[in-house]
Structures are given as C-alpha cells and as structure tokens.
C-alpha cells in the first residue's frame, strides 16, 4: 500500500495530526504498534486549550462518549491550606479540561480517526525503516502482519512518543535528562477534596498528583527519586488522612504503574520529509500535565503551517518549527522551574514556594497569569519571565526576615538565598 502521509503512532499526537491533515485530501496511513496501555503510566489530563483544539479537530466527542471527566482547574494543597486555580480565572478559556484513563483515551481516538475519509489504520504495525535522502518523499518500511511494505509518502509524521524510534532512525540527536520516576495507583470510589479539580499535594519531599479518570476512579501519582522503589512514608503524610488510607489499601491490592520522567530536547523537529509532533518533538516533567495539550497544539500548528504555505511541505516544516519554537521553550522552562519549586528542599526554593503561594493569595491577576501559563494558553516567554520576577517580589518578606539559620544547613545565609534565586533567573533568561 502507498499513501500520501504515514503517521507513526496512533495515540493523541498521531490522532490529532491525522485529523488536522484531513482537510488537505491526503491519503493517510496510521501505523500503530498496539502497546499495552494497562502496564504503563501515560498522559490522561488535557488542559482547556487542548480540549478546544481537539474540538476543532473533531476529536472531542469521542472522548466525552468514552467517559472523560471534566477538570475545572487545579487545587494546590499544602499543610498550610489550599489554593484553587480555576481555568475560569482566565477570561479567554471557555472550556473546562478533561481527564480519562489512558487506554480508554487511546482506544477512542484510534477508533475515531479510522472513520475519517482517506484514513487507513494498521494496528500491530511498526515502522522498521526510514530513508530521508530524497527531497520529494520519504522511503518507509512498515512491518504489518508479518509482511514488509515499502511506502514512499510525501510526508512522514513521527508521533511515536518521547523515545521516538523514527527520530533515531532519521539520525536526529537529542538531549535527555532523567529527572525522577513516577508511581501510580487507581483509588476506587474516592472523592477528592475539591470535586472536578486536579490536585497537587505539596509539602513532602516531592509533589503528588491526583485527578478523577472515571465516575468512581481516581488516579494518584507519586513523584519519587531515581533510587526509590516504593512511596516514602513522608510523601504519604502530605495526603488527607482518608485519601492516605485508601492509597495504602490500593498499594496492597495493586502493582503500581511506573514511568520514568524525562526532559527530552531534540536537536531538530524535522528532517527531509519527516516531522516530529507531540513528545517525539520534546517533552518535560509531567507535573504541569501539558503533554497531551501540546500534542493537540502541534497538530493545529502543523495544519496552520500547511495552510500558510499552500501545502508546500518543506516550507511548511520550516514554518511549523518557527511557530512551535517559542511555545515549546516556554513550556519546557516553566515545567522545569515549577518542578524544582515544588520538590527541591533548598532554602531558596522554599522561599520561592512561599512566595508563589503568597502571590496567588494576594493577586487575582497573578492567579490568572499562572493558570494561563500552566494550561498552555499563554506561551510567551517574556510573560513567564515577568511572572517569575513577581513571585520573587512576593518572596521578599521572608528574605527580609531571614535569620541566617536553617535547620537543614545552618551555614546557609541570606546571600546564599539571593544567589540561588538569581541563578534561577539567569537559567530562565538563558532558555530564552
């Protein structure tokens, strides 16, 4: 079989880009290896802008039919209290987010795109060879049902995740950092403290994420260090007592799902006639839950690039890379900073954490700005830099009251804290 487009990967990135390409009349072959989604942690929450993009692509209805749960924002919970960050604080965000168990999401999306005109889905298939030397097409070998097919699509899309085999076969290098690991359980019939909100529990050695994935199912995920094989008791203590008891019960009955949390930055996002979308084009720590929303965004941006270049594919790839560069840089830098603020135990990060909560409590505009960034609605790097400076200002009262004594490190001085905060600013500016 031949096709104008081959999309490697049929989860949200592949489904979204397949839907986005439908207006151009391409024949599309989706190559889906059929991974066992029940054995791994993967994205399940989509922010409000991602929901709007999926609706634009004609893919929202299938997720709603599959039982997607509404997400109205985030509840950030500490021992000192709770701060709600609803999407509705941002006037432009008209949709709620959604969350759905990953296998149900992937199945619904794959079934939906199989109904699109000119789309063929090969399940249990893999791209096993890529040649990008031609300027007019890619040469792709696909293994399906024990047979090899040689195809020459005009456009090859790598939508096969952060460990993209296509990216490797194309010779695109990448920088990868193993940040931490994740352990996840499903808690049955539990109601989180703030119904309809994703939850982040902060205050232990690492953040804990929780959100409903069904009417009687809650996903709870623990960020743990590289050396940790079980959830530390101190982390469990950050949870409300009722939820803690149910997690303990779930841990006795279930084998945890696991995932490694990586930051991946490819050297390029296209080569020849191949382009990367979603995590294949780079990913970050999942604390901000931006991965699935970024997948939908990439599909919209690729469609826009093809429209603006009259479907001149090489020109469209260059335009896509340009459109994507700023938002992706903002997303990666923001996720890296927020993860350190919520997990690092250094005094400067504790100052930042206290300053962030003080900023949210004192400024409605600050809460809206934070939610706009977290949801991917706001993707301008200068805005994120401005918000970092505002949080630092909110940390000043603690810095002024500094006594030069810290229980973890008595020699840590006010000057050390200032240097730490300045280092973060320099790192942010360097990412610009």
URURKA-V282629 format. One record per pair of residues at least 12 apart in sequence whose C-alpha atoms are under 10 Angstrom apart, sorted by the first residue. I is the first residue (numbers start at 0). J is the second residue. Records with the same first field share a line. If there is no record, write none. Layout:
I->J / J
//
This chain:
0->28 / 141 / 148 / 149 / 150 / 151
1->26 / 27 / 28 / 139 / 148 / 149 / 150 / 151 / 152
2->25 / 26 / 27 / 28 / 29 / 117 / 118 / 119 / 150 / 151 / 152 / 153 / 154 / 155
3->24 / 25 / 26 / 27 / 28 / 117 / 136 / 150 / 151 / 152 / 153 / 154 / 155
4->17 / 20 / 25 / 26 / 27 / 28 / 29 / 118 / 136 / 137 / 150 / 151 / 152 / 153 / 154 / 155 / 156 / 272 / 273
5->17 / 26 / 27 / 28 / 29 / 30 / 118 / 119 / 126 / 137 / 139 / 141 / 150 / 151 / 152 / 153 / 154 / 155 / 156 / 157 / 273
6->27 / 28 / 29 / 30 / 31 / 120 / 126 / 152 / 154 / 155 / 156 / 157 / 158 / 159 / 273 / 274 / 275
7->28 / 29 / 30 / 31 / 32 / 124 / 125 / 126 / 141 / 155 / 156 / 157 / 158 / 159 / 160 / 163 / 164 / 165 / 275
8->29 / 30 / 31 / 32 / 33 / 109 / 122 / 124 / 125 / 126 / 156 / 157 / 158 / 159 / 160 / 163
9->29 / 30 / 31 / 32 / 33 / 105 / 106 / 108 / 109 / 110 / 112 / 120 / 121 / 122 / 158 / 159
10->31 / 33 / 34 / 101 / 102 / 104 / 105 / 106 / 107 / 108 / 109 / 158 / 159 / 160 / 291 / 294
11->42 / 53 / 58 / 101 / 104 / 105 / 106 / 107 / 108 / 109 / 158 / 159 / 277 / 290 / 291 / 292 / 293 / 294 / 295 / 298
12->108 / 156 / 157 / 158 / 159 / 160 / 275 / 276 / 277 / 278 / 279 / 290 / 291 / 292 / 293 / 294 / 295 / 296 / 297 / 298
13->29 / 30 / 31 / 108 / 109 / 112 / 156 / 157 / 158 / 159 / 160 / 276 / 277 / 294 / 295 / 298
14->29 / 53 / 56 / 58 / 105 / 107 / 108 / 109 / 110 / 111 / 112 / 113 / 158 / 294 / 295 / 298
15->52 / 53 / 56 / 57 / 58 / 108 / 109 / 112 / 158 / 276 / 277 / 294 / 295 / 296 / 297 / 298 / 299
16->56 / 112 / 156 / 158 / 276 / 277 / 294 / 295 / 296 / 297 / 298 / 299 / 300 / 301 / 302
17->29 / 56 / 112 / 113 / 115 / 118 / 156 / 298 / 302
18->53 / 55 / 56 / 57 / 58 / 111 / 112 / 115 / 116 / 118 / 298 / 299 / 302
19->52 / 53 / 55 / 56 / 57 / 295 / 297 / 298 / 299 / 300 / 301 / 302 / 303
20->56 / 298 / 299 / 301 / 302 / 305
21->56 / 112 / 115 / 116 / 117 / 118 / 302
22->116 / 302 / 306
23->302 / 305 / 306 / 309 / 310
24->116 / 117 / 118
25->116 / 117 / 118 / 153 / 154
26->116 / 117 / 118 / 119 / 152
27->115 / 116 / 117 / 118 / 119 / 120 / 152 / 154 / 155
28->113 / 117 / 118 / 119 / 120 / 121 / 152 / 155
29->109 / 112 / 113 / 118 / 119 / 120 / 121 / 122 / 124 / 125 / 156 / 158
30->119 / 120 / 121 / 122 / 123 / 124 / 125 / 126 / 141 / 142 / 143 / 158 / 159
31->109 / 120 / 121 / 122 / 123 / 124 / 125 / 126 / 143 / 158 / 159
32->121 / 122 / 123 / 124 / 125 / 126 / 142 / 143 / 159
33->105 / 106 / 121 / 122 / 123 / 124 / 125
34->102 / 122 / 123
35->102
36->100 / 101 / 102 / 103 / 105 / 106
37->100 / 101 / 102 / 103 / 256
38->102 / 254 / 255 / 256 / 257 / 258
39->101 / 102 / 182 / 183 / 255 / 256 / 257 / 258 / 259
40->100 / 101 / 102 / 181 / 182 / 183 / 184 / 220 / 255 / 256 / 257 / 258 / 259
41->100 / 101 / 102 / 256 / 257 / 258 / 285 / 290 / 291
42->98 / 99 / 100 / 101 / 102 / 104 / 105 / 285 / 288 / 289 / 290 / 291 / 292
43->67 / 97 / 98 / 99 / 100 / 101 / 102 / 103 / 104 / 105 / 210 / 211 / 212 / 218 / 288 / 290 / 291
44->67 / 68 / 69 / 70 / 96 / 97 / 98 / 99 / 100 / 101 / 197 / 210 / 211 / 212 / 287 / 288 / 289 / 290 / 291 / 292
45->69 / 70 / 95 / 96 / 97 / 98 / 99 / 288 / 289 / 290 / 291 / 292 / 293 / 294 / 295 / 374
46->70 / 71 / 72 / 86 / 92 / 94 / 95 / 96 / 97 / 98 / 287 / 288 / 289 / 290 / 291 / 292 / 293 / 373 / 374 / 375 / 376
47->69 / 70 / 71 / 72 / 86 / 87 / 92 / 93 / 94 / 95 / 96 / 97 / 292 / 371 / 374 / 375 / 376
48->86 / 91 / 92 / 93 / 94 / 95 / 96 / 292 / 293 / 295 / 296 / 371 / 374 / 375 / 376 / 377
49->94 / 95 / 96 / 97 / 289 / 290 / 291 / 292 / 293 / 294 / 295 / 296 / 374 / 375 / 376
50->62 / 93 / 94 / 95 / 96 / 97 / 291 / 292 / 295 / 296
51->92 / 93 / 94 / 95 / 96 / 292 / 295 / 296
52->292 / 293 / 294 / 295 / 296 / 297 / 298 / 299
53->292 / 294 / 295 / 296 / 298 / 299
54->295
55->295 / 299
56->295 / 298 / 299
57->111 / 112 / 115
58->107 / 108 / 109 / 111 / 112
59->97 / 107 / 108 / 111
60->107 / 108 / 111
61->104 / 106 / 107 / 108 / 109 / 110 / 111 / 112
62->97 / 98 / 99 / 103 / 104 / 105 / 106 / 107 / 108 / 111
63->97 / 98 / 99 / 104 / 107
64->107
65->99 / 100 / 103 / 104 / 106 / 107 / 108 / 213
66->97 / 98 / 99 / 100 / 103 / 104 / 212 / 213 / 214
67->96 / 97 / 98 / 99 / 100 / 103 / 104 / 211 / 212 / 213 / 214
68->95 / 96 / 97 / 98 / 99 / 100 / 195 / 210 / 211 / 212 / 213 / 214
69->94 / 95 / 96 / 97 / 98 / 99 / 194 / 195 / 196 / 197 / 210 / 211 / 212 / 213
70->85 / 86 / 94 / 95 / 96 / 97 / 98 / 194 / 195 / 196 / 197 / 210 / 211 / 212
71->83 / 84 / 85 / 86 / 87 / 94 / 95 / 96 / 97 / 194 / 195 / 196 / 197
72->84 / 85 / 86 / 87 / 88 / 95 / 96 / 97 / 193 / 195 / 196 / 197 / 198 / 370 / 374
73->85 / 86 / 193 / 195 / 196 / 197 / 198 / 199 / 209 / 210 / 370 / 373
74->191 / 192 / 193 / 194 / 195 / 196 / 197 / 198 / 199 / 200 / 209
75->196 / 197 / 198 / 199 / 200 / 201 / 206 / 208 / 356
76->192 / 198 / 199 / 200 / 201 / 202 / 206 / 207 / 237 / 238 / 239
77->199 / 200 / 201 / 202 / 203 / 206 / 237 / 238 / 356
78->200 / 201 / 202 / 203 / 236 / 237 / 238 / 239
79->202
80->356
81->192 / 193 / 198 / 199 / 200 / 201 / 356 / 360
82->356 / 359 / 360 / 366
83->193 / 196 / 197 / 198 / 359 / 360 / 366
84->196 / 197 / 359 / 363 / 366 / 367 / 369 / 370 / 371 / 373
85->196 / 197 / 366 / 367 / 370 / 371
86->196 / 366 / 367 / 370 / 371 / 373 / 374
87->367 / 370
88->363 / 364 / 365 / 366 / 367 / 368 / 369 / 370 / 371
89->364 / 366 / 367 / 368 / 369 / 370 / 371 / 374 / 376 / 377
90->367 / 371
91->371 / 376
92->370 / 371 / 374 / 376
95->195
96->195 / 196 / 197 / 292 / 374
97->195 / 196 / 197 / 210 / 211 / 212
98->195 / 197 / 210 / 211 / 212 / 213 / 218
99->210 / 211 / 212 / 213 / 216 / 217 / 218
100->185 / 211 / 212 / 213 / 216 / 217 / 218
101->212
103->212
109->122
121->141 / 142 / 143 / 144
122->143 / 144
123->142 / 143 / 144 / 145
124->141 / 142 / 143 / 144 / 145 / 146 / 147
125->140 / 141 / 142 / 143 / 144 / 147 / 164
126->139 / 140 / 141 / 142 / 143 / 147 / 148 / 149 / 157 / 164 / 165 / 168
127->139 / 140 / 141 / 142 / 147 / 148 / 164 / 165 / 168
128->140 / 141 / 142 / 147 / 149 / 164 / 165 / 168 / 169
129->141 / 149 / 150 / 151 / 155 / 165 / 166 / 167 / 168 / 169 / 170 / 273
130->151 / 168 / 169 / 271 / 272 / 273
131->155 / 168 / 169 / 170 / 270 / 271 / 272 / 273
132->169 / 270 / 271 / 272
133->151 / 271 / 272
134->153 / 271 / 272 / 313
135->151 / 152 / 153 / 154 / 271 / 272 / 312 / 313
136->150 / 151 / 152 / 153 / 154 / 155 / 271 / 272 / 273 / 312
137->150 / 151 / 152 / 153 / 154 / 155 / 271 / 272 / 273
138->150 / 151 / 152 / 153 / 154 / 155 / 272
139->151 / 152 / 155
152->272 / 273
153->272 / 273 / 312
154->271 / 272 / 273 / 274 / 312 / 313
155->269 / 270 / 271 / 272 / 273 / 274 / 275
156->269 / 272 / 273 / 274 / 275 / 276 / 279
157->169 / 268 / 269 / 273 / 274 / 275 / 276 / 277 / 278 / 279 / 280
158->274 / 275 / 276 / 277 / 278 / 279 / 280 / 294
159->275 / 276 / 277 / 278 / 279 / 280
160->275 / 276 / 277 / 278 / 279 / 280 / 281 / 282
161->175 / 261 / 262 / 263 / 264 / 265 / 276 / 277 / 278 / 279 / 280 / 281 / 282 / 283
162->175 / 261 / 263 / 278 / 279 / 280 / 281
163->275 / 278 / 279 / 280 / 281
164->279
165->273 / 274 / 275 / 279
166->265 / 267 / 268 / 269 / 270 / 273 / 274 / 275 / 279 / 280
169->269 / 270 / 271 / 273
170->266 / 267 / 270
171->265 / 266 / 267 / 268 / 269 / 270
172->264 / 265 / 266 / 267
173->263 / 264 / 265 / 266 / 267 / 280 / 281
174->262 / 263 / 264 / 265 / 266 / 281
175->261 / 262 / 263 / 264 / 265 / 281 / 282 / 283
176->260 / 261 / 262 / 263 / 264 / 283
177->225 / 259 / 260 / 261 / 262 / 263 / 284
178->222 / 223 / 224 / 225 / 259 / 260 / 261 / 262 / 283 / 284 / 335 / 338
179->205 / 222 / 223 / 224 / 225 / 226 / 227 / 258 / 259 / 260 / 261 / 262 / 284
180->221 / 222 / 223 / 224 / 225 / 226 / 227 / 228 / 257 / 258 / 259 / 260 / 261 / 284
181->207 / 220 / 221 / 222 / 223 / 224 / 225 / 227 / 228 / 230 / 255 / 256 / 257 / 258 / 259 / 260 / 285
182->207 / 219 / 220 / 221 / 222 / 223 / 228 / 229 / 230 / 254 / 255 / 256 / 257 / 258 / 259
183->207 / 208 / 209 / 218 / 219 / 220 / 221 / 222 / 230 / 246 / 250 / 253 / 254 / 255 / 256 / 257 / 258
184->209 / 216 / 217 / 218 / 219 / 220 / 221 / 246 / 247 / 249 / 250 / 252 / 253 / 254 / 255 / 256 / 257
185->209 / 210 / 211 / 212 / 215 / 216 / 217 / 218 / 219 / 220 / 245 / 246 / 249 / 250 / 253 / 255 / 256
186->209 / 211 / 215 / 216 / 217 / 218 / 219 / 242 / 245 / 246 / 247 / 248 / 249 / 250 / 253
187->211 / 213 / 214 / 215 / 216 / 217 / 218 / 245 / 246 / 249
188->211 / 213 / 214 / 215 / 216 / 217 / 245
189->211 / 214 / 215 / 216 / 217 / 241 / 242 / 245 / 246
190->210 / 211 / 214 / 215 / 216 / 217 / 241 / 242
191->209 / 210 / 211 / 217 / 239 / 241 / 242
192->239 / 242
193->210
194->210 / 211
195->210 / 211
196->209 / 210 / 211
197->209 / 210 / 211 / 218 / 288
198->210 / 211 / 219
199->219 / 220 / 238 / 286 / 287 / 341
200->221 / 234 / 235 / 237 / 238 / 239 / 341
201->234 / 237 / 238 / 340 / 341 / 342 / 352
202->233 / 234 / 236 / 237 / 238 / 341 / 342 / 344 / 349 / 352
203->231 / 232 / 233 / 234 / 235 / 236 / 237 / 238 / 341 / 342 / 343 / 344
204->222 / 223 / 224 / 231 / 233 / 234 / 237 / 341 / 342 / 343 / 344
205->221 / 222 / 223 / 224 / 231 / 233 / 234 / 237 / 338 / 339 / 341 / 342 / 343 / 344
206->220 / 221 / 222 / 223 / 234 / 237 / 286 / 338 / 340 / 341 / 342 / 343
207->219 / 220 / 221 / 222 / 223 / 234 / 235 / 237 / 238 / 286 / 341 / 342
208->220 / 221 / 222 / 285 / 286 / 287 / 288
209->221
219->242 / 246
220->255 / 256 / 257 / 286
221->234 / 235 / 257
222->234 / 258 / 259 / 260 / 284 / 285 / 286 / 342
223->259 / 260 / 342
224->259
225->259 / 260
228->257
229->250 / 255
230->247 / 250
235->247
259->284
260->282 / 283 / 284 / 285 / 286
261->281 / 282 / 283 / 284 / 285
262->278 / 281 / 282 / 283 / 284 / 285 / 331 / 334 / 335
263->278 / 279 / 280 / 281 / 282 / 283 / 284 / 331
264->278 / 279 / 280 / 281 / 282 / 283 / 327 / 328 / 331
265->278 / 279 / 280 / 281 / 282
266->280 / 281
267->280 / 281 / 320
268->280 / 281 / 316 / 317 / 319 / 320 / 323 / 324
269->313 / 316 / 317 / 319 / 320
270->313 / 316
271->312 / 313 / 316
272->312 / 313 / 316
273->312 / 313 / 316
274->301 / 312 / 313 / 316 / 317 / 319 / 320
275->297 / 316 / 320
276->293 / 294 / 295 / 296 / 297 / 298 / 300 / 301 / 323
277->290 / 291 / 292 / 293 / 294 / 295 / 296 / 297 / 298
278->290 / 291 / 293 / 294 / 297
279->294
280->293 / 294 / 297 / 320 / 323 / 327
281->293 / 327 / 328 / 331
282->327 / 330 / 331 / 334
283->327 / 330 / 331 / 332 / 333 / 334 / 335 / 338
284->331 / 333 / 334 / 335 / 337 / 338
285->334 / 335 / 338
286->334 / 335 / 337 / 338 / 341 / 373
287->330 / 331 / 333 / 334 / 335 / 337 / 338 / 372 / 373 / 374 / 375
288->334 / 373 / 374 / 375
289->330 / 331 / 334 / 373 / 374 / 375
290->330 / 375
292->374 / 375 / 376
293->323 / 326 / 327 / 330 / 374 / 375
296->323 / 326 / 375
297->319 / 320 / 322 / 323 / 327
298->319
299->319
300->315 / 318 / 319 / 320 / 321 / 322 / 323
301->315 / 316 / 318 / 319 / 320 / 322 / 323
302->315 / 319
303->315 / 318 / 319 / 322
304->316 / 317 / 318 / 319 / 320 / 321 / 322
305->318 / 319
307->319
323->378
325->378 / 379 / 380 / 431
326->375 / 376 / 377 / 378 / 379 / 380
327->375 / 378 / 379 / 380
328->378 / 379 / 380 / 430 / 431
329->372 / 375 / 377 / 378 / 379 / 380 / 381 / 382 / 383 / 384 / 427 / 430 / 431
330->372 / 373 / 374 / 375 / 377 / 378 / 379 / 380 / 383
331->430
332->380 / 383 / 426 / 427 / 428 / 429 / 430 / 431
333->372 / 373 / 378 / 380 / 383 / 384 / 387 / 427
334->372 / 373
335->427
336->348 / 387 / 423 / 424 / 426 / 427
337->351 / 352 / 373
339->351 / 352 / 423
340->352 / 353 / 355
344->407
345->405 / 407 / 408 / 411 / 416 / 419
346->405 / 406 / 407 / 408 / 411 / 412 / 413 / 415 / 416 / 419 / 420
347->394 / 398 / 411 / 413 / 415 / 416 / 417 / 418 / 419 / 420 / 421 / 423
348->416 / 419 / 420 / 423
349->394 / 397 / 416
350->390 / 391 / 393 / 394 / 395 / 396 / 397 / 398 / 416 / 417 / 420
351->387 / 390 / 391 / 392 / 393 / 394 / 395 / 397 / 416 / 420
352->390 / 391 / 393 / 394
353->390 / 391 / 393 / 394 / 395 / 396 / 397
354->389 / 390 / 391 / 392 / 393 / 394 / 395 / 396 / 397 / 398
355->369 / 386 / 387 / 389 / 390 / 391 / 392 / 393 / 394
356->390 / 393 / 394
357->390 / 392 / 393 / 394
358->386 / 389 / 390 / 391 / 392 / 393 / 394
359->390 / 393
361->393
365->386 / 389 / 390
368->382 / 383 / 385 / 386
369->382 / 383 / 386 / 387
371->383
372->386
380->427 / 428 / 430 / 431
381->427 / 428 / 431
383->427
384->424 / 427 / 428 / 431
387->420 / 423 / 424 / 427
388->420 / 424
391->417 / 420 / 421 / 424
395->417
398->413 / 414 / 416 / 417
399->413
400->413
401->413 / 416
403->415 / 416
//
